Amino acid sequence: MRSIRIQSLSVVHCATRLLNLSLTSAIGLSLLLIVALPTLLAPWLAPYDPNALTVGPRLAGPSLDHPFGTDGLGRDQLARVLYGGRVALGVASLVLAISVAVGTLVGSIAGYLGGRTDEIISFLLNIVLTLPGLSLTLALVAFIGPGAGSLILALTATAWAGYARLFRGAVLATRQQLFVEAARSYGATNGRIILRHIVPNVARPILALASLNLSSVMLALAGLSYLGIGVQPPTADWGTMLSDARPYLRSAPHLAIPPALCIIAVALGATLLADGLLADDRREIQ
């Protein structure tokens, strides 16, 4: 019973800390929700099929029928922005989810087992973290081939190590704490101790790192798609939309503004959320 009580308190404390957001974090989260919610509702909000050709005149400006105008093929820009956000945010979410899962598993093994296992994993982490992330991503995408699947694999290969190092440090710092020793004395398994005691105590730093990584992942996705080695046409994506708008920047600037603003809003919102969470942790430590 005492072990269960300790576990419950850890989870409740974690949830309380996550919900107690500062103004900076709240602004960042609001920006993310403003962009993410319409993309989730794209099937109901989009007025046309994002890939349907000639639904309107080519390069038409904003109007009641096409609030964001139409592109060079007569496709509705509003529909493409909404569905492009589903693709961009979906790929970024998968990258972060896989990176956090792999990093948590590897970091917990290294920190909890220690010894030779920790030395080998730490050596591997140092190698991955010293490699230039963008160069490694470009090399992997070029080797595997363009597409959403290759983007997820390439970006995950460079992102998981940061989570592994963070979680390894958290395990090393907390595995000798009294509440962990108490749980171990009551017969809790290593996996249960990690999930119920250590994970809640490191959830906020991991969320801050994930928020910060969301900004870099979104910019990398947009950049790779802009270069033509990311999400491939005719699939709508913010990066490919910017690439398609490049020849018309003077004659039809409305093509580039909505996807660019969406990318900026996500990157800024994720950065503000991460800064707010880290600032809250620093205040609690002081």
N, C-alpha and C positions, 0 to 999 in steps of 0.2 A: 504493500500500500504506500509506503513511504517513497519507493522508487517511482510509482505512478504519479504521486503528487509532485515530485521534483520534475518529472518530464512535463506534466501539464503546465507548471509554472513557467518552464522554459519556453514552451510554445506560446503561451499567453503573452509573456514579456516580449517575445519576438514580434507578435502581431501588433502589440501596442506601439512598439517603436516604429514599425513600418507605416502605421496609420498616422502617426504624429509628424506630419510633414511641415516643413518651414515654408515661408512665403516663396522662396526661390524654387523649392521643389514643387510647390503647388502650381506655380506659373509654368514650369517645364512640363508637368503632367497634363496641364490644361492644353498646352500647345499640341502635345502628342494626341490627346483625345480629339481635339478639333480636326486633326488631319485623319486619324485612324477610323473614327466612327463613320464618316461618310463613305470611306472605301469599303468598310464591312457591309454597308447598306447599298452598295453599288447596284445590285440587281434590281432594287426598287427605286433608286434615285436616278440612275442613268437613263436618259431619254431615248437612246438608240443603242444598237449593237456597236461595241467599240471598233470592230473590224469591218463594219458595213461600209461599202464604198458609195460615194456620191449620194449620201443622205441629204446633202446640201451643196451649194455652189462651192467650188474650190477657193480656199484661202479667204473665206468670208469672215468678216469681223464679228464681234459679239452681237447677238440679237436675242429676241425672245425665244425663237426656235432653237438657237444654238448659243447659249450664254457665254461660252468660251470660244465661239467661232468654229471654223472647220479648218482642216489641214490641207496639204497639197493634193490629197486624193479625195477630198470631200468628206472625210470622216469627222464625226462629231468630237470636238476636243474635250468637252465635259465628260463624256462617256469614257474616253481614253484616259483622262486624268484619274477618274474614279477606279477603273479597272487596273490601270497601271499602278496605283497605290496598293491594290490588293496583291499584285505580284511582288512589288518592291518590299512592302512590309512583311509579306508572307515569307519571302526568301530570307530577309534579315532576322525574322523571329526564329526560323528553323536553324539558322547559323548560331544564334545565341543560345537556343535551347540545347542543341547538340554540344556546343562548346562548354556550357555550364555542366551538363551531365558528365561529359568525358573528364573535364577538369576536376570536378568534385570527386569522381571515382579515383582518378590517378592521385590527386592530392591527399585524399584520405588514406589510401594505401601507403603512400610514402611517409606521411606524418605519423600514422598509427603503428605501423610495423617497425619503422626506423631501421637502423643498422645498414647492412649491405643493400637492401631494397631501396632505402631512402637515398643512398649515395648514387645508385644507378639512375633512379628517376630524376634526381636533382641534376645530374650530369646531362640527361636528355633534355630537361627543361631549359638549362642554360644554353644548349645548342639551338633549340627552337626559338628562344627569346632573342638571341643575338642575330638571327637571320633577318634581313630586311623583309618586312611583311608584304609590302606591295610587290617587290620583285619576286618573292616566292609565289604569291598569288598569280601573278602574270605567267610565271613559268608553268605552274600547274594547269591553269586554264588553257595555255597553248598546247600542253602535252595531252590533256584529256579531250579538249575540244570545247567550243563555245556552247552555252546553254545554261539554264537555271541549275541543273544538277551539278554541273562542273563548278559553278560559282559557289554553291553550298559547300561542296567538298573542299575547294581551294581556300575559302575564307575560314572554314572550321579548322583546317590544318594549321592556320597561323594564330587562331584566337584561343584555343583551349588551354595553352600553356599558362597564360596569365591567371586563369581561374585555378589551375592546379597549384601554382605557387602560392596564391592567396589562401587556398583551403589547407594546404600543407602547413603553412605558418599558423593557421587557426587551430589545427589539430595539435600541433606541437605545444601551443600555448595553453590549451584547455585539457589535454588528456590527463594531466596530473592534478586537476582541480578537485576540490572535495566532493562536488556533486557528481563528478564522473567516477570517483573512487566509491562513492556511496552506491551508485547504480551498479558498478561492477561487483560490489560485495553482495548485492541482492540478486546476483545471477544474470544480469543483463548481458546479452551478447554484444560483440564488438559492433556489428551492424546496427543494432538497436541504439547503442550509446552514440554512435556517429549521427544517426538520423534524428534522434530525439533530444540530444543534449548539445552536440557540437554544431550541427547545421543551423539551429535557431540562433546561436550566438554569432554566426558569421553571415547570416542572411542579408543583413543591411549592407555590409561592405560588398558582398557579391552583387546585390541589386545595383549598387552605385557603379561598380565596374561594368556590369551589363548595360546600364544606361549610357555610360561613356562609350562603350564599344558599339552601341547602336548607332551613335553618330558617325563613327569611323566606318562601320559596315555599310551604312546607307550611302555615304560619300563614295566608298569603293565600288559599290554596286552601280551607282549612277555613272561613275567614271568608266568602268569596264563596259557597260552597255552603250555609253556614248562612243567609245572606241570601236564598237561592233563585235566585241568578244564576250559580251554578257548575254542577257536575254535577247533572243533573236526575233526579228519581225516575222509575222505581223503581230505578235503578242505585244500588247500595250505595256509600256514600262516608262517610268519618268526619264531614265537615262536615254533610251532610244527616242523618246519624244523630243528631247533636247537636240539629239543628233539630227532628227528629221527637220527641226526648226532652223538649223544653222543656215541653210541657203536663203531663208526668208527673213532674216533678222531685221533687215531694213524695210522690206515691203509688208511684212506681217509679223511684227514683234509679239503679237498676242499669242503666238504659238509657243513661245519659250517661257513666257511669264508664269502661267499656272504650275507647270511641273517644277520650275526652278523655285518658286515660292514654297511648294510642298516639301522639296528636299531641304531647303533652308529651315523651314518650321520644324521638321523632324529632327534635324541635326541640332538646332538651337534648343528645342525642348528637351532632348535627351541629355545635352550638356548641362542645362540648368538643373534638371532633376538629379543628375549625378553630383553636381557641385553642392546642391542643397543637402543631400544625404550625407556627403562627406563632412560638410560644415556642422551638421547636427551631431555626427559622431565625435568631432573634435571638441564641441562644447560639452558633451557628456563626459569625455575623458577629463577635461579641465575641472 
